[in-house]
Amino acid sequence: MAWWRQRTERGVAPWVRTRLRTAPGAAVAFGVLVLVTAFLAAALPRALDAYETKGLRQEIAGAPPAATSVELSAPQPGLEIAQSTREKAVRPPALAAVRRAALARLPAPLRADTTESAYGVRTSKSLVGLNHRLPVIDAPPRFTLVAQSGLAAHATVRGGRLPIAAGEVTADTRKVEAAVTEATARTLRLRVGSVIDVDGFGGAPLVVRITGIVEPRHPRGGYWSAEPVLRTPGVAADAPVPPQFHWDAGLLLAPGAAPVLLGSQGQPELYWRFAPATDRLTAQDVPGLVSRIASLEGGPELLRMREVAGGTAAVATDLETIVGSYTTTRAAITPVVAVGAFGIGAVAAVVLVMAGGLVAVRRAAELALLRARGGSLRGIAGRLLAETAVVAVPAAAAGLLLAVLTVDEARLLPAVLGASAVALLACAVLPVRAVVAHRRPRAHAERDDLAHARPGRRRTVAELTVLVLAVGSVVALRRRGASSAGDLLVSAAPVLVGLIAALVLVRLYPLPLRWAARPAARGRGVVGFLSLARAGRSSTVGVALPLLALLLALTTAAFGGSVLAGVSDARDRAALLATGADARIAGPGEVTPLPAGVAGAVRKVAGVRAVTAVRIERTAELTSGGAGAKEGLTLIGVEPASYARLARQTGLGAFPAEVLKPKGAQGAGTGRVLNAVASPGLAERLGRAPRRITSLAGDITVRIAAVRSRTPAAPGADFLLVDAAGLTHSDPTTLLATGAALDAPALRAGVRGAGKGLTVTSRDEERAALSDAPLQAGAERIYTTAALAGAGYAVLALLLSLLQSAPERAALLARLRTMGLTSRQGRRLLSLDALPQALLAASGGMLAGWATVRLLAPGIDLERLALATAAGRVPVIGASLRTDVWSLLLPAAGTVLLAWAVAVAQAWWAGRRTSITELRTGGMR
């Protein structure tokens, strides 16, 4: 009868039901293990998809709308066309028809957010306002005239009313109505009823009457920010030298007034602007999105757009640049994440294999009896597969369901494949192990302990192969770096290092036991000798698989912890370089001197320990030798004692305060040659001879006394540090505050009354800003999961190993108790029995984790992972792996303590039971 058929003869119990009833605890534990592993295998690819998709959407949403909008534009209708036809082509119905057709032709995955999209007619060249009462900088203000759709839906009227097109507006009309935003009205001193004469309309100017003042409802949205001049006036310059600066503002005409722009010299053009919709965009759409954008700008999709917008229409967008920046960051982060993900997968697979292997060892006598009584390999394997599948398949399905419910906005197929792989491995381990171990019926079991086992040729060849792979993986990673997520050899480097460590420990395991057993055998007590003898008699499978699982888990935890530590250190350093202290208080541009009471107000804020005042002159100049040429530099005037203390506390270019004081001088004074601390580049330019420096703080002569690569006041610039007492104007422009518990809001509140325009930059806020990007945050969560999963699987591997041998230890303790062993000696025996393997695994795991970090650190660049959001804000400082002591010690110490606790608990429980119970006839011991 086939094994998969559930029909049985009357009186014969079904195999699967019998096995599950015999060991329900083991079945539940195995199901929980499969469920957790399937959840991780399904959640990991979904988490990768989710944070990559979120990163793409945030990258597009956070970019300026002028860069992300897709704009279809066409020049004004040709002059060879009849005037009425030209005017009809720019009226709202014609433009709306083109918009509907263009929306239908947008290629997927590019979709438009219609709420922030707009269309209309505008002057591509701004026109001069002729009114004398308009504010003038160097030249009269200029205006961009726009007849844009949807103004009523995107603005709130704060004064007057929205403009309308009275009657039929044509190209010859010279009076129209317009609205302006509150910012434009405030800057150009406009109000409801103001009249602006706009030049560039042939003989007579266009008279524009302001009928309404509006407030944008979503000023940062695509409707207003795709062309910012409509929302906020700006300062522009003409080409002549010296440039002539003028105000540039927008006038919002009624859509029906668009024909009037055909009579202007402002090069009117028709446009249809589409803001991208990101709510359905995923990371998998990136290749298609880039391809479609390229086709829109100069390919088949552009030809389709020209079918509706005219043969001279063009499409322009910088969206591909935004997506390209995202792709670059993702390409740099993904290989680093792949290393951690590979480690999690390897540890989970090894623990599953170990669980099946330990079950096969525990049931070796049962399976050998079945073979001896005529059981076929196929029948035995089928029954084992059935009893395993009935637990593993539902558990894997539950893990998959839990992952789908936990992580949304991700593909289902990778999760299904991951959970299916876990189920397949969990179902196959026990049958395969049983078939391999019982290929031939055996009359008695051979010794399979470590003391008797001798590595064969096949094992030696396999271990040498793994060693070669590990060396090649480490060398490749150190030379090329983690540059490709598809390079499995590089991604497997930490796993291979841990695997080599496990193989070495398995070979060396009997040696320390033999060395320790000799003095124990000569002692008077029996506990030490018995525990060491039992450790040496452990089966090869019972030691090798748990050791392999423990070492891989501890190595993965250590590697994940080192990645997180390296990222944290890099962000701490970047935040410090951005502020120079715990907080930085300065006026606009750090140019104007601070009000007199600011320093006192800062010192009164709770949490402030010290305040250092500095004067920063970024426009200082060094007189060069050639024809009076000037070279720019940053001059910093400081009080030597307090600033030297700050530099020492922050670790940014520490120096003795005496360096800035001239030898033999009673004080710095003005007119003397001042000692200076300079950056390396500037020190090379200045040399050792006295040099003349000109600045707004006064002209000084300096001599380089020390060279430092960084300084708190200007961490990322070439700087020259001098004693502020030697400057003619030494009023501070910046305050650097330190304190263990600085509260940025309280600091801002404290300086608010001391002066206007002061900015407060907090080190903690800068540090928090570096963790906001979804790509970086998602990758950090992966490595946090790797570290926690590694520690968890290490605990699980240890528990499985101890539980597998628990019945044998209980029976041994019962036999020894019948021979006079006391309860105290029993507890010591079980404790010492469990410790050798745990101590070896813990010490080997710490060593393997430390070696992995040291070996792989040169090839793992964490800068993109740690500082992607700080590009251009702080100097490039690099970020690499750093050994994290806690991620090495805590899992290892937890492993040892757990092994001891389980052994003590078992000894206590065994002491409560009688020896007859443990030694009953027929017990599976």
Protein Blocks (a to p, Z undefined) as FASTA:
>chain_A
ZZklmbdcehiacfklmmmmmmmmlmmmmmmmmmmmmmmmmmmmmmmmmmmmmmmmmmmm
mpcfklmpccdddddddfkbcfklmmmmmgmklmmmmmmmmmmmpccfbdcdfklgccdd
ddfbdcddfbfkbccfkbccdddddddehklmmcccfehjadddehjadfkbcbdcdddd
fklmmmnopaehiacddehihjbccddddfbdcddfblmbmklmmmmmlmpccddddfbd
cddddddddddddfklmmmmmmpcnopaddddddddfklgcfklmmmmmmmmmmmmopfk
lmmmmmmnojkbccddfklmmmmmmmmmmmmmmmmmmmmmmmmmmmmmmmmmmmmmmmmm
mmmmmmmmmmmnopafklmmmmmmmmmmmmmmmmmmmmmmmmmmmpghiafklmmmmmmm
mmmmmmmmmmmmmmmmmmpacfbdcdfbfklpccdfklmmmmmmmmmmmmmmmmmmmmno
pabfklmklmmmmmmmmmmmmmmmmmmmmmmmmmmmmmmmmmmbfklmmmmmmmmmpcfk
lmmmmmmmmmmmmmmmmmmmmmmmmmmmmmmmmmmmmnopabdcddehilaccdfklmmm
mmmpghiabdcdddddfkbccddfegoiacddddddddfklmmmmmmmnopopacfklmp
cghiabfbehiacdddddfklmmmnombdcddddfkbpcddddfbdcfbdfklmmbccdd
ddfklpmblcdfbdcdddfkbcfklmmmmmmmnoghiacddfklmmmmmmmpmklmmmmm
mmmmmmmmmmmmmmmmmmmmmmmmmmmmmmmmmmmmmnopafklmmmmmmmmmmmmmmmm
mmmmmmmmmmmmmmmmmmmccklmmmmmmgokaccebjaddddfklmmmmmmmmmmmmmm
mmmmmmmmmmmpcfklmmgghiaZZ
